[in-house]
Amino acid sequence: MKNILIVGYGNSLAGDDALGYHAVKMLDGSDIAEHADIKYVHQLMPEHSAELSEYETVIFIDAEEGTEAGKIKCKVISEKDLHDTSLTAHEYTLDSILLLAKKLYRIMPKVFLITVTGSDFSAGEKLSPAVENALPQVIEMIRDIAAMETIKENMHHA
């Protein structure tokens, strides 16, 4: 089993919200797939917490709303950054899924969240130009993280 999971998520039919879907399509069959499991999900669900607990590193790709379309952010998410919203929201967030994994399986993988600020979340399969232009950089970021984590893992087992 691979130690890295890459998850693109968001609505593939809602403009820029399809960033995760498009990133996963680009990664599928690439050299990254040799070192990481890659998947797309429409939305995060409680059962994803079990799957996350099986990996040492998880990289999430998602679009976000904001004013600067095409802006890429990458952050490492630690347990202290998480806020449980599962009791107040009708949908599960990344935070609530990660907290559920920690609570049920006593494991918190190393988590990276790569986001791109979108400008058009209306119905449609096409990304806005700003998000489409950011996609190659997102893929490169994922490559760098996966390579770094694979090297650390190999050094750890040497």
ABEGO torsion letter per residue (X at the ends): XBABBBBBBEBAABEAAAAAAAAAAAABGBAAAAABBBBBBABBBAAAAAAAAABABBBBBBBBBEABBGBBBBBBBBAAABBBAAAABABBBAAAAAAAAAAAAGBBBBBBBBBBBBABABBEABBBAAAAAAAAAAAAAAAAAAAAAAAAAAAAAX
